[in-house]
Structure formats: C-alpha cells, structure tokens
Amino acid sequence: MSSTSQLIENQYQPARQLLAKNIIRLRGELGFSQEALAFEAELHRTFIAHVERQARNISIDNVEKIARALGVEVYELLMPL
C-alpha cells in the first residue's frame, strides 16, 4: 500500500461517525440539549440521541432539519474536524 493510500485510509471516518461528532460539537457550542435540538429540528429527542450514538440510519431530509436547527449547511455536518 502506498503512503498516500495509507494516509487516506487512516483519515477515513464513516459518514455516520462524522455526522454524530459534528452534531454533538455544534449542539454543545450552541448550548443546546438533545431535547432543545430535537424541538428546533421538529424531531424526537430519542431520535437525536440515536443519531449521536450512531445507532440510527438517518434520511437526508432529517439531516437537513438538523442542519437548519444548528444554523449550518448540510455539508458542514459531514466535514471532518
């Protein structure tokens, strides 16, 4: 394996993991509880908890609702930190 391939593989994070980390980070920066984020996104609190634990496969529509509630663009939720 080339060093470039190893670097890419070492930096790879599944989309579900990136999404969860970014939601948790942004929610914390805004001082939102899971319940507050769920309210703003018009979703259930347990759904937000499942997404943050990476236990739920989320639709793009719900990603968009969460992004809107957090005040960011959808792509920002999938960007590596």
Contact map, one row per residue, 1 for C-alpha under 8 A:
111011000000000000000000000000000000000000000000000000000000000000000000000000000
111111000000000000000000000000000000000000000000000000000000000000000000000000000
111111100000000000000000000000000000000000000000000000000000000000000000000000000
011111110000000000000000000000000000000000000000000000000000000000000000000000000
111111111000000000000000000000000000000000000000000000000000000000000000000000000
111111111100000000000000000000000000000000000000000000000000000000000000000000000
001111111110000000000000000000000000000000000000000000000000000000000000000000000
000111111111000000000000000000000000000000000000000000000000000000000000000000000
000011111111000000000000000000000000000000000000000000000000000000000000000000000
000001111111000000000000000000000000000000000000000000000000000000000000000000000
000000111111100000000000000000000000000000000000000000000000000000000000000000000
000000011111110000000000000000000000000000000000000000000000000000000000000000000
000000000011111011000000000000000000000000000000000000000000000000000000000000010
000000000001111111000000000000000000000000000000000000000000000000000000000000000
000000000000111111100000000000000000000000000000000000000000000000000000000001000
000000000000011111110000000000000000000000000000001001001000000000000000000000000
000000000000111111111000000000000000000000000000000001000000000000000000000000000
000000000000111111111100000000000000000000000000000000000000000000000000000011110
000000000000001111111110000000000000000000000000000100000000000000000000000011000
000000000000000111111111000000000000000000000000001111000000000000000000000000000
000000000000000011111111100000000000000000000000000100000000000000000000000000000
000000000000000001111111110000000000000000000000000000000000000000000000000111101
000000000000000000111111111000000000000000000000000100000000000000000000000010000
000000000000000000011111111100000000000000000000000100000000000000000000000000000
000000000000000000001111111110000000000000000000000000000000000000000000000000000
000000000000000000000111111111000000000000000000000000000000000000000100000000000
000000000000000000000011111111111100100000000000000000000000000000000100000000000
000000000000000000000001111111111000000000000000000000000000000000000000000000000
000000000000000000000000111111110000000000000000000000000000000000000000000000000
000000000000000000000000011111110000000000000000000000000000000000000100000000000
000000000000000000000000001111111000000000000000000000000000000000000000000000000
000000000000000000000000001111111111100000000000000000000000000000000000000000000
000000000000000000000000001100111111100000000000000000000000000000000000000000000
000000000000000000000000001000011111110000001001100000000000000000000000000000000
000000000000000000000000000000011111111000011000000000000000000000000000000000000
000000000000000000000000000000011111111100000000000000000000000000000000000000000
000000000000000000000000001000011111111110001001000000000000000001001100000000000
000000000000000000000000000000000111111111111011000000000000000001000000000000000
000000000000000000000000000000000011111111111000000000000000000000000000000000000
000000000000000000000000000000000001111111100000000000000000000000001000000000000
000000000000000000000000000000000000111111100000000000000000000011011000000000000
000000000000000000000000000000000000011111110000000000000000000010000000000000000
000000000000000000000000000000000000011111111011000000000000000000000000000000000
000000000000000000000000000000000010011001111111000000000000000000000000000000000
000000000000000000000000000000000110111000111111100000000000000000000000000000000
000000000000000000000000000000000000000000011111110000000000000000000000000000000
000000000000000000000000000000000000010000111111111000010000000000000000000000000
000000000000000000000000000000000100110000111111111100000000000000000000000000000
000000000000000000000000000000000100000000001111111110000000000000000000000000000
000000000000000000000000000000000000000000000111111111110000000000000000000000000
000000000000000100010000000000000000000000000011111111111100000000000000000000000
000000000000000000111011000000000000000000000001111111100000000000000000000000000
000000000000000000010000000000000000000000000000111111110000000000000000000000000
000000000000000110010000000000000000000000000000011111111000000000000000000000000
000000000000000000000000000000000000000000000000011111111000000000000000000000000
000000000000000000000000000000000000000000000010011011111100000000000000000000000
000000000000000100000000000000000000000000000000001001111110000000000000000000000
000000000000000000000000000000000000000000000000001000011111011000000000000000000
000000000000000000000000000000000000000000000000000000001111111000000000000000000
000000000000000000000000000000000000000000000000000000000111111100000000000000000
000000000000000000000000000000000000000000000000000000000011111110000000000000000
000000000000000000000000000000000000000000000000000000000111111111000000000000000
000000000000000000000000000000000000000000000000000000000111111111100000010000000
000000000000000000000000000000000000000000000000000000000001111111110000010000000
000000000000000000000000000000000000000011000000000000000000111111111000000000000
000000000000000000000000000000000000110010000000000000000000011111111100000000000
000000000000000000000000000000000000000000000000000000000000001111111111110010000
000000000000000000000000000000000000000010000000000000000000000111111111110000000
000000000000000000000000000000000000100110000000000000000000000011111111000000000
000000000000000000000000011001000000100000000000000000000000000001111111000000000
000000000000000000000000000000000000000000000000000000000000000000111111100000000
000000000000000000000000000000000000000000000000000000000000000000111111110110000
000000000000000000000000000000000000000000000000000000000000000000110011111110000
000000000000000000000000000000000000000000000000000000000000001100110001111111000
000000000000000000000000000000000000000000000000000000000000000000000000111111100
000000000000000000000100000000000000000000000000000000000000000000000001111111100
000000000000000001100110000000000000000000000000000000000000000000100001111111100
000000000000001001100100000000000000000000000000000000000000000000000000011111110
000000000000000001000100000000000000000000000000000000000000000000000000001111111
000000000000100001000000000000000000000000000000000000000000000000000000000001111
000000000000000000000100000000000000000000000000000000000000000000000000000000111
